[in-house]
């Protein structure tokens, strides 16, 4: 499982020229799955995402979590996070989970985030989406369960 975490002041997802999701202050999570990802992985990373201390406190230090800040999450599935470009010029997506395996993982991950009391908006799994965001900071962190 790979997640690109971006701290944002606002973000949205548009499909077919229609905004399908938007948030104000919070996190955009670009989420990719590989074969072999488990429910344990989902729980670990959901807990990590909502408790990462990457929002500023009153002294301007990154010391506040999403939970403490009252921020929202925009969760977007993105199989291209497993694009391997070590050979040639065209990415290989062999490591990415097939859609029939990835969608249940994505749905379960979103539900775990919501169960923590966070407002979560989503893109539409498997569609062409335009993701627009204002990266606050900028703060971008890569989470990966690779050994």
Secondary structure, 3 states (H helix, E strand, C coil): CEEEEEEEEEEEEEECCEEEEEECCEEEEEEECECCCCHHHHHHHHHHHHHCEEEECCCCCEEEEHHHHCCEEEEEECHHHHCECCCCCCCECCCECCHHHHHHHHHHHHHHHHHCCCCEEECCCCCCCEEEEEEEEEEEEEEECCC
